[in-house]
Amino acid sequence: MAAGLQRLTSGARQVTARLLDALLPPRCLACEAEVAEQGTLCATCFMALSPVTAPFCERCGVPFTHDGQAPARSADGGPICAGCDAGSPLFRTARAAFRYGPGAKRLILPFKYGDRTDLARPLARQMARAGAELLARAELIVPVPSHWRRLVARRYDQAAMLAQALGAIAGRPVVPDMLCRSRATPHLGDKRAMERAIAVSGAFTVSRRGRARLAGRQVLLVDDVMTSGSTVNACAVALLAGGAAAVDVLAVARVADPRLGVS
């Protein structure tokens, strides 16, 4: 009886999906070209994406053009970038689905600034692929918080939406209010790594409600774009000070180090 009901429900969903596709043909998530299935990209937009694949820094995930660009090696022989070799970040590991280039921007910028909240789940699926190992050991998923003024202007928190989608995919608890941005920080786009680190130092704190859930937990910190790593590192400082056992980082996209010649 239950199996029959399940088949009936599944069939009804398929019929509904076909009717919707007939009335509203599936469109590419990035360019609105017709595609075969809802929630996918056309061939052109898919080919424009650059997944982060080896070789990349084993610690912060920054991509290399070739393995010889790594000036150091981890204990197990993995490549380590100059930045992580000079001063290890407080987070344990960082990964991203894509390099931050033209293809990734066509998805991230509308999601971040253009009310395209429907992109959260497709982007989270790609993050889950890239960060499967991090998700497997995560006990809590926590988004990088926005300052309240930015939330008022944007009306939604894109990192929190990604975190919620990842939690649903991986079956992990999400604590959207674990971290607070205690002060506004300037726009970091035109700043160097050291300037970024100074700008965000001490800008994040663990909320009173969140502290009780944090003790001894392995945390996966989620953001849309990771540039120098200063923001996620400042968040990791707050989480570790609040009692977290370890902090990993997962982003949609990773900005390449321009000194390495990676686009």
ChimeraX attribute file (.defattr): number of C-alpha atoms within 10 A of each C-alpha:
attribute: neighborCount
match mode: 1-to-1
recipient: residues
	/A:1	6
	/A:2	7
	/A:3	8
	/A:4	9
	/A:5	10
	/A:6	11
	/A:7	12
	/A:8	12
	/A:9	11
	/A:10	12
	/A:11	12
	/A:12	12
	/A:13	12
	/A:14	12
	/A:15	11
	/A:16	12
	/A:17	14
	/A:18	13
	/A:19	12
	/A:20	13
	/A:21	15
	/A:22	10
	/A:23	9
	/A:24	10
	/A:25	16
	/A:26	19
	/A:27	19
	/A:28	21
	/A:29	22
	/A:30	21
	/A:31	13
	/A:32	11
	/A:33	15
	/A:34	15
	/A:35	16
	/A:36	13
	/A:37	14
	/A:38	16
	/A:39	15
	/A:40	17
	/A:41	22
	/A:42	18
	/A:43	11
	/A:44	13
	/A:45	19
	/A:46	15
	/A:47	11
	/A:48	13
	/A:49	19
	/A:50	17
	/A:51	19
	/A:52	21
	/A:53	15
	/A:54	15
	/A:55	19
	/A:56	23
	/A:57	26
	/A:58	22
	/A:59	22
	/A:60	26
	/A:61	27
	/A:62	29
	/A:63	29
	/A:64	24
	/A:65	15
	/A:66	12
	/A:67	15
	/A:68	10
	/A:69	17
	/A:70	21
	/A:71	13
	/A:72	17
	/A:73	14
	/A:74	12
	/A:75	7
	/A:76	6
	/A:77	9
	/A:78	15
	/A:79	24
	/A:80	26
	/A:81	23
	/A:82	14
	/A:83	17
	/A:84	15
	/A:85	16
	/A:86	10
	/A:87	8
	/A:88	13
	/A:89	20
	/A:90	18
	/A:91	24
	/A:92	16
	/A:93	19
	/A:94	26
	/A:95	27
	/A:96	31
	/A:97	26
	/A:98	24
	/A:99	25
	/A:100	23
	/A:101	16
	/A:102	14
	/A:103	18
	/A:104	24
	/A:105	18
	/A:106	16
	/A:107	21
	/A:108	23
	/A:109	13
	/A:110	14
	/A:111	18
	/A:112	19
	/A:113	14
	/A:114	10
	/A:115	14
	/A:116	15
	/A:117	16
	/A:118	12
	/A:119	20
	/A:120	23
	/A:121	19
	/A:122	16
	/A:123	22
	/A:124	26
	/A:125	18
	/A:126	18
	/A:127	24
	/A:128	23
	/A:129	12
	/A:130	21
	/A:131	22
	/A:132	15
	/A:133	11
	/A:134	22
	/A:135	25
	/A:136	13
	/A:137	14
	/A:138	20
	/A:139	18
	/A:140	22
	/A:141	26
	/A:142	28
	/A:143	28
	/A:144	27
	/A:145	22
	/A:146	23
	/A:147	17
	/A:148	16
	/A:149	10
	/A:150	12
	/A:151	13
	/A:152	11
	/A:153	9
	/A:154	15
	/A:155	12
	/A:156	16
	/A:157	20
	/A:158	27
	/A:159	24
	/A:160	24
	/A:161	22
	/A:162	27
	/A:163	31
	/A:164	24
	/A:165	20
	/A:166	25
	/A:167	20
	/A:168	14
	/A:169	14
	/A:170	15
	/A:171	12
	/A:172	19
	/A:173	16
	/A:174	21
	/A:175	19
	/A:176	19
	/A:177	16
	/A:178	23
	/A:179	23
	/A:180	21
	/A:181	19
	/A:182	16
	/A:183	14
	/A:184	15
	/A:185	14
	/A:186	10
	/A:187	9
	/A:188	17
	/A:189	8
	/A:190	8
	/A:191	13
	/A:192	10
	/A:193	15
	/A:194	10
	/A:195	13
	/A:196	21
	/A:197	19
	/A:198	13
	/A:199	19
	/A:200	21
	/A:201	17
	/A:202	15
	/A:203	18
	/A:204	25
	/A:205	21
	/A:206	22
	/A:207	16
	/A:208	13
	/A:209	12
	/A:210	17
	/A:211	16
	/A:212	12
	/A:213	15
	/A:214	21
	/A:215	15
	/A:216	13
	/A:217	18
	/A:218	21
	/A:219	26
	/A:220	28
	/A:221	26
	/A:222	30
	/A:223	23
	/A:224	27
	/A:225	21
	/A:226	26
	/A:227	20
	/A:228	22
	/A:229	22
	/A:230	21
	/A:231	22
	/A:232	29
	/A:233	22
	/A:234	23
	/A:235	31
	/A:236	27
	/A:237	20
	/A:238	21
	/A:239	31
	/A:240	21
	/A:241	13
	/A:242	20
	/A:243	17
	/A:244	20
	/A:245	14
	/A:246	18
	/A:247	27
	/A:248	26
	/A:249	30
	/A:250	32
	/A:251	28
	/A:252	29
	/A:253	26
	/A:254	28
	/A:255	20
	/A:256	23
	/A:257	16
	/A:258	8
	/A:259	6
	/A:260	15
	/A:261	10
	/A:262	14
	/A:263	15
